[in-house]
Amino acid sequence: MAFKVPRGTQDILPEQTPKWQKVESVLRELSRVYRYKEIRTPIFEQTELFQRGVGDTTDIVQKEMYTFEDRGGRSLTLRPEGTAAAVRAYVEHKMFGYPDQPVKLSYMGPMFRYERQQAGRYRQFVQYGVEAIGSADPAIDAEVISLAMDIYQTVGLKDLKLVINSLGDKETRDAHRTALIKHFEPSIGEFCSDCQNRLEKNPLRILDCKKDHEHPLMKSAPALTDYLTESSAEYFSQVKNYLDVLGIQYEVDPNLVRGLDYYNHTAFEIMSTAQGFGAITTLCGGGRYNGLVEDIGGPDVPGIGFALSIERLLLALEAEGVELEVEDALDIYVVAMGEEAKLKSAELISSFRTKGIAADMDYVDRKMKAQMKSADRLGAKFVIVIGESELEENAVNVKEMETGNQEKVEFHNLVNYLLEHK
């Protein structure tokens, strides 16, 4: 039988991985600059962690989780997102006791959601995210948003839109919840079964429905910002002030609610406005989650974070025609003519690689012309040909492929020569 990659997943081939590595290096460098230290959590966790942390009224928990029972009868779930796991680690390892707060974390790795596959959206996808846990300062909200924007701008994206909203405090959301129920209840029969179930459990989720987003009642629904308490409105105002100081442009969207239950106060999304990007324009989303640490068994500690899909970032680069500068240089290709020459080539290549010089040679006994073509395809900067005469003289002509210039160099000086001309 012919095996194929599982539906909703992909093979990232060697010609594609340099782009991934470039993006990953940008993410790691900006994490370093912003001081978000990497944390690595398991790919699977207790199912209840995501039910409590993400919210049992969300699409993720109700429809998209890969959940299984292990041999000990425990219910485990492949992580659908990174925040719940990071907060679990924060609580378990008592990071709230660290002398320096907030604790700033970053992570990168595969996540899993059973979704309908479409452009830039897979069932196994790679997500980068950050969490700042332990501060209720609006300045850290602005810093987190700044880091997210910095990532996209550093890789060369220009067609971006930042949308922000405030989801307020508990008092705000309770008042808004009552207004939403009053608004939707008379016509709830016109909505999908999911929305009907959400009306009493979590009516805010109705605004995030993918099926009924064109229903007229969606546009006329009460705006959460109209119910902000004085303290929530002041907090949101301060966040905007910090964004203004940082020179970050944004739009306020009262209907932005995000798809996870743990958000409150600041919520934001970064979207691509590039032509041809696709119907789903969101690149990145995040927000504040005061109360989540307590829900997962820790103290009452505030937090904020965001996550982005690397697949969608690469899709946005393609839509804008941005070519990443990737490092995949081959410094030297060694052409060997005969068995003794191959032995010498292997010895030389080993000495090159120990000094960080990228080197390669032929391993399928091709003729000299075919080997030279291979060197050209691989983009080798230099080529040397080793035959009987070179072995006798202990020297070889080093050819620079771009110019065609050649220079005779003794074998024992090759490493120094290549290091000087890299």
C-alpha positions as CSV (number, residue, x, y, z in Angstrom):
1,M,0.0,0.0,0.0
2,A,1.1,3.6,-0.6
3,F,1.5,5.6,2.6
4,K,0.7,9.3,2.7
5,V,1.1,12.0,5.2
6,P,-2.0,12.1,7.6
7,R,-4.8,14.4,6.6
8,G,-4.2,17.9,8.1
9,T,-0.5,17.5,8.4
10,Q,2.4,18.3,6.1
11,D,6.0,17.3,5.3
12,I,8.4,20.2,5.5
13,L,11.0,19.3,2.9
14,P,14.7,20.2,2.9
15,E,14.2,23.0,0.3
16,Q,11.6,24.6,2.7
17,T,13.3,24.2,6.0
18,P,15.8,27.1,5.6
19,K,12.8,29.5,5.6
20,W,11.5,27.8,8.8
21,Q,15.0,28.0,10.4
22,K,15.3,31.7,9.5
23,V,11.9,32.5,11.1
24,E,12.7,30.4,14.1
25,S,16.1,32.3,14.5
26,V,14.2,35.6,14.4
27,L,11.8,34.4,17.1
28,R,14.6,33.2,19.3
29,E,16.6,36.4,18.9
30,L,13.6,38.7,19.7
31,S,12.7,36.5,22.7
32,R,16.3,37.1,23.9
33,V,16.1,40.9,23.3
34,Y,12.7,41.2,25.1
35,R,13.9,38.8,27.8
36,Y,11.3,36.1,27.3
37,K,13.0,32.9,28.5
38,E,12.2,29.6,26.7
39,I,10.1,27.0,28.4
40,R,9.5,23.5,27.0
41,T,6.4,21.6,28.2
42,P,5.1,18.1,27.2
43,I,3.2,17.6,24.0
44,F,0.4,16.0,25.9
45,E,-1.2,17.0,29.2
46,Q,-4.1,16.0,31.4
47,T,-7.3,16.6,29.5
48,E,-8.8,18.5,32.5
49,L,-6.1,21.1,32.2
50,F,-7.4,22.3,28.8
51,Q,-11.0,21.9,29.9
52,R,-10.4,24.2,32.8
53,G,-7.8,26.5,31.2
54,V,-9.2,26.9,27.7
55,G,-12.9,26.7,28.6
56,D,-15.4,23.9,28.1
57,T,-17.6,26.1,25.9
58,T,-14.9,26.8,23.3
59,D,-14.7,25.1,19.9
60,I,-11.3,23.8,20.9
61,V,-12.5,21.8,23.8
62,Q,-15.9,20.8,22.3
63,K,-14.7,19.8,18.8
64,E,-11.0,20.1,18.2
65,M,-9.0,18.3,20.8
66,Y,-7.1,15.1,20.2
67,T,-7.9,13.2,23.4
68,F,-7.0,9.6,24.3
69,E,-6.8,7.3,27.2
70,D,-3.4,5.9,28.2
71,R,-2.8,2.4,29.4
72,G,-3.3,3.5,33.0
73,G,-6.8,4.8,32.2
74,R,-5.8,8.5,32.4
75,S,-7.4,10.9,29.9
76,L,-4.7,12.8,28.1
77,T,-4.8,15.4,25.3
78,L,-2.3,16.6,22.7
79,R,-1.8,20.2,23.5
80,P,-4.1,22.5,21.3
81,E,-2.4,25.7,22.5
82,G,0.5,26.7,24.8
83,T,-0.8,29.0,27.5
84,A,-2.5,26.4,29.7
85,A,0.6,24.2,29.7
86,A,2.9,27.2,30.5
87,V,0.6,28.3,33.3
88,R,0.5,24.8,34.7
89,A,4.3,24.7,34.8
90,Y,4.3,28.2,36.4
91,V,2.1,26.9,39.2
92,E,3.7,23.5,39.6
93,H,7.2,24.9,39.9
94,K,6.1,27.8,42.1
95,M,7.5,30.4,39.7
96,F,5.3,33.0,41.5
97,G,8.0,32.8,44.2
98,Y,10.7,34.0,41.8
99,P,12.2,37.3,43.0
100,D,11.9,38.9,39.6
101,Q,8.3,39.4,38.4
102,P,6.7,39.1,36.0
103,V,8.0,35.8,34.8
104,K,8.4,36.1,31.1
105,L,8.3,32.9,29.1
106,S,8.4,31.9,25.4
107,Y,7.8,28.6,23.7
108,M,7.8,27.1,20.2
109,G,6.6,23.7,19.1
110,P,3.8,21.6,17.6
111,M,0.2,22.0,18.6
112,F,-2.8,19.8,17.6
113,R,-6.4,20.7,16.7
114,Y,-8.9,18.6,14.7
115,E,-9.9,21.3,12.2
116,R,-10.9,21.4,8.6
117,Q,-7.7,21.8,6.7
118,Q,-7.3,25.0,4.7
119,A,-4.6,27.4,3.6
120,G,-2.2,28.0,6.5
121,R,-4.3,25.9,9.0
122,Y,-3.3,22.4,9.8
123,R,-4.2,19.8,12.4
124,Q,-0.6,19.7,13.5
125,F,0.8,23.2,13.4
126,V,3.8,25.0,14.9
127,Q,3.1,27.8,17.3
128,Y,5.3,30.4,18.9
129,G,4.0,32.1,22.0
130,V,4.9,34.2,25.0
131,E,3.5,34.6,28.5
132,A,4.2,37.4,31.0
133,I,2.8,36.2,34.3
134,G,2.8,38.2,37.5
135,S,2.0,41.8,36.5
136,A,-1.2,43.8,36.1
137,D,0.7,46.8,34.6
138,P,-0.7,48.1,31.3
139,A,2.9,48.7,30.2
140,I,3.4,44.9,30.0
141,D,0.4,44.6,27.7
142,A,2.0,47.1,25.4
143,E,5.3,45.3,25.5
144,V,3.7,42.0,24.6
145,I,1.9,43.6,21.7
146,S,5.1,45.4,20.7
147,L,7.0,42.0,20.6
148,A,4.3,40.5,18.3
149,M,4.4,43.5,15.9
150,D,8.2,43.5,16.0
151,I,8.3,39.8,14.9
152,Y,6.3,40.5,11.7
153,Q,8.1,43.7,10.9
154,T,11.5,42.1,11.4
155,V,10.8,39.3,8.8
156,G,9.7,42.0,6.3
157,L,5.9,42.1,6.5
158,K,4.3,45.5,5.8
159,D,0.6,44.8,5.2
160,L,-0.4,44.5,8.8
161,K,-3.3,45.6,11.0
162,L,-3.4,45.5,14.7
163,V,-6.9,45.3,16.3
164,I,-7.4,45.7,20.0
165,N,-10.3,45.6,22.4
166,S,-11.0,45.5,26.1
167,L,-13.0,42.5,27.5
168,G,-13.2,44.3,30.9
169,D,-13.3,42.9,34.4
170,K,-15.9,40.4,35.9
171,E,-18.4,43.2,36.6
172,T,-18.1,44.4,33.0
173,R,-18.6,40.9,31.6
174,D,-21.5,40.1,33.8
175,A,-23.4,43.2,32.7
176,H,-22.5,42.5,29.1
177,R,-23.6,38.9,29.4
178,T,-27.0,39.9,30.6
179,A,-27.3,42.3,27.6
180,L,-26.2,39.7,25.2
181,I,-28.8,37.1,26.4
182,K,-31.5,39.8,26.2
183,H,-30.4,40.6,22.6
184,F,-30.1,37.1,21.2
185,E,-32.7,35.1,23.2
186,P,-35.8,36.1,21.1
187,S,-34.2,34.9,17.9
188,I,-31.9,32.2,19.1
189,G,-33.7,29.6,17.1
190,E,-32.3,31.1,14.0
191,F,-28.8,30.4,15.1
192,C,-26.8,27.1,14.9
193,S,-27.0,24.5,17.7
194,D,-23.6,25.6,19.1
195,C,-24.9,29.2,19.6
196,Q,-28.1,27.9,21.1
197,N,-26.1,26.0,23.7
198,R,-23.8,29.0,24.4
199,L,-26.6,31.4,25.1
200,E,-26.8,30.6,28.8
201,K,-23.3,29.1,29.3
202,N,-21.3,31.8,27.6
203,P,-23.1,34.1,25.2
204,L,-19.9,36.0,24.4
205,R,-18.9,32.9,22.4
206,I,-21.8,33.6,20.0
207,L,-20.0,36.6,18.7
208,D,-17.1,34.3,17.7
209,C,-19.3,31.9,15.7
210,K,-18.0,31.0,12.3
211,K,-21.4,29.8,11.0
212,D,-23.6,32.7,12.0
213,H,-21.1,35.6,11.7
214,E,-23.3,37.2,8.9
215,H,-26.5,37.1,10.9
216,P,-28.0,40.7,11.3
217,L,-28.1,40.4,15.1
218,M,-24.3,40.0,15.2
219,K,-23.8,43.5,13.9
220,S,-26.3,45.0,16.3
221,A,-25.1,43.1,19.3
222,P,-24.3,45.2,22.4
223,A,-20.7,46.2,22.4
224,L,-18.7,45.1,25.4
225,T,-16.9,48.5,25.6
226,D,-20.3,50.1,26.4
227,Y,-20.3,48.2,29.7
228,L,-16.7,48.8,30.8
229,T,-16.4,49.7,34.5
230,E,-14.5,52.9,35.3
231,S,-11.4,51.0,36.3
232,S,-11.6,48.8,33.2
233,A,-12.0,51.8,30.9
234,E,-9.0,53.5,32.6
235,Y,-6.9,50.4,32.2
236,F,-7.7,50.2,28.5
237,S,-6.9,53.9,28.1
238,Q,-3.5,53.4,29.7
239,V,-2.7,50.5,27.3
240,K,-3.6,52.7,24.4
241,N,-1.4,55.5,25.8
242,Y,1.6,53.1,25.9
243,L,0.9,51.9,22.4
244,D,0.8,55.5,21.2
245,V,4.2,56.2,23.0
246,L,5.7,53.2,21.2
247,G,4.4,54.4,17.9
248,I,2.3,51.3,17.3
249,Q,-0.8,52.0,15.2
250,Y,-4.0,50.1,16.1
251,E,-7.8,50.0,15.6
252,V,-10.3,49.4,18.4
253,D,-12.8,46.7,17.4
254,P,-15.6,46.3,20.1
255,N,-16.5,42.9,18.5
256,L,-13.1,41.4,19.0
257,V,-13.6,38.7,21.7
258,R,-11.0,36.0,20.9
259,G,-11.8,32.3,20.9
260,L,-10.7,31.2,24.4
261,D,-12.6,31.6,27.7
262,Y,-9.7,32.8,29.8
263,Y,-9.3,36.3,28.3
264,N,-10.2,39.5,30.1
265,H,-9.2,43.2,29.8
266,T,-6.8,43.6,26.8
267,A,-7.4,41.4,23.8
268,F,-5.7,41.9,20.4
269,E,-5.2,40.4,17.0
270,I,-2.7,41.1,14.2
271,M,-4.0,40.6,10.7
272,S,-2.6,40.5,7.2
273,T,-4.1,43.0,4.8
274,A,-2.1,41.6,1.8
275,Q,-4.1,40.9,-1.3
276,G,-4.6,37.2,-2.0
277,F,-3.7,36.2,1.6
278,G,-7.0,34.4,2.0
279,A,-10.3,34.6,3.9
280,I,-8.8,34.0,7.3
281,T,-6.6,37.0,7.8
282,T,-5.6,36.6,11.5
283,L,-1.8,36.0,12.0
284,C,-1.6,36.3,15.7
285,G,-3.9,36.7,18.7
286,G,-3.5,37.2,22.4
287,G,-4.6,39.0,25.5
288,R,-4.8,39.3,29.2
289,Y,-5.9,36.3,31.4
290,N,-6.2,37.5,35.0
291,G,-7.7,34.6,36.9
292,L,-6.3,31.7,34.8
293,V,-3.4,31.0,37.2
294,E,-5.9,30.7,40.1
295,D,-8.2,28.5,38.0
296,I,-5.3,26.0,37.4
297,G,-4.6,25.8,41.1
298,G,-2.2,28.7,41.7
299,P,-2.5,32.0,43.5
300,D,-4.4,35.0,42.2
301,V,-1.7,36.2,39.7
302,P,-2.4,38.2,36.5
303,G,-1.0,37.3,33.1
304,I,-0.9,38.2,29.4
305,G,0.4,36.5,26.3
306,F,0.0,35.8,22.6
307,A,0.6,33.0,20.1
308,L,1.2,32.9,16.4
309,S,1.3,30.2,13.8
310,I,4.6,29.9,11.9
311,E,2.7,28.4,8.9
312,R,0.5,31.5,8.6
313,L,3.5,33.8,9.0
314,L,5.2,32.0,6.0
315,L,1.9,32.3,4.1
316,A,1.9,36.1,4.7
317,L,5.5,36.4,3.5
318,E,4.5,34.6,0.3
319,A,1.4,36.8,-0.2
320,E,3.6,40.0,0.1
321,G,6.3,38.5,-2.1
322,V,8.9,38.8,0.7
323,E,12.0,36.6,0.2
324,L,13.8,35.7,3.4
325,E,17.6,35.8,3.3
326,V,18.5,32.3,4.3
327,E,21.9,30.9,5.0
328,D,22.4,27.6,3.1
329,A,25.9,28.3,1.7
330,L,28.2,25.5,0.5
331,D,31.7,26.7,0.9
332,I,33.5,24.0,-1.1
333,Y,32.7,21.0,-3.2
334,V,35.4,18.4,-3.7
335,V,35.6,16.5,-7.0
336,A,37.5,13.2,-6.6
337,M,38.8,11.2,-9.5
338,G,39.7,7.7,-8.4
339,E,39.6,5.7,-5.2
340,E,42.8,7.2,-3.7
341,A,41.5,10.7,-4.5
342,K,38.2,9.8,-2.7
343,L,40.1,8.8,0.4
344,K,42.0,12.1,0.4
345,S,38.7,14.0,-0.3
346,A,37.1,12.4,2.8
347,E,40.1,13.4,4.9
348,L,40.1,17.0,3.7
349,I,36.3,17.4,4.1
350,S,36.6,16.2,7.6
351,S,39.2,18.8,8.4
352,F,37.1,21.5,6.7
353,R,34.0,20.7,8.7
354,T,35.8,20.7,12.1
355,K,36.5,24.4,11.3
356,G,32.9,25.2,10.4
357,I,33.5,25.1,6.6
358,A,30.5,23.6,4.8
359,A,31.8,21.0,2.4
360,D,30.5,18.2,0.3
361,M,31.6,15.6,-2.3
362,D,30.2,13.0,-4.6
363,Y,29.0,9.6,-3.2
364,V,27.6,7.9,-6.3
365,D,30.8,7.7,-8.5
366,R,29.7,10.2,-11.2
367,K,32.0,11.5,-13.9
368,M,33.9,14.7,-13.4
369,K,31.5,16.7,-15.6
370,A,28.4,15.5,-13.6
371,Q,30.2,16.3,-10.3
372,M,30.9,19.9,-11.5
373,K,27.3,20.3,-12.5
374,S,26.3,19.1,-9.0
375,A,28.7,21.7,-7.4
376,D,27.0,24.4,-9.5
377,R,23.5,23.3,-8.5
378,L,24.4,23.3,-4.9
379,G,25.8,26.8,-5.1
380,A,29.4,25.9,-4.0
381,K,31.6,28.9,-3.6
382,F,34.8,27.0,-4.3
383,V,35.5,23.7,-6.1
384,I,38.7,21.6,-6.1
385,V,39.4,18.6,-8.3
386,I,41.7,15.9,-6.9
387,G,43.3,13.4,-9.2
388,E,46.6,11.6,-9.5
389,S,48.7,14.7,-10.2
390,E,47.2,16.6,-7.2
391,L,48.0,13.6,-4.9
392,E,51.6,13.6,-6.2
393,E,52.0,17.4,-5.7
394,N,50.1,17.5,-2.4
395,A,48.4,20.6,-3.8
396,V,45.2,21.5,-5.7
397,N,43.8,24.3,-7.8
398,V,41.0,26.1,-5.8
399,K,38.4,27.4,-8.3
400,E,36.1,30.3,-7.3
401,M,32.9,29.4,-9.1
402,E,31.5,33.0,-9.4
403,T,34.6,34.4,-11.1
404,G,36.3,31.3,-12.5
405,N,39.6,32.4,-10.9
406,Q,41.9,29.6,-9.7
407,E,44.7,29.5,-7.2
408,K,47.1,26.7,-6.3
409,V,47.0,25.8,-2.6
410,E,48.9,23.0,-0.8
411,F,46.7,20.5,1.0
412,H,47.9,21.5,4.4
413,N,47.0,25.2,3.8
414,L,43.5,24.6,2.4
415,V,41.7,25.2,5.7
416,N,43.4,28.5,6.3
417,Y,42.8,29.6,2.7
418,L,39.1,28.8,2.9
419,L,38.7,30.5,6.3
420,E,40.4,33.7,4.9
421,H,38.1,33.7,1.8
422,K,34.7,32.6,3.3
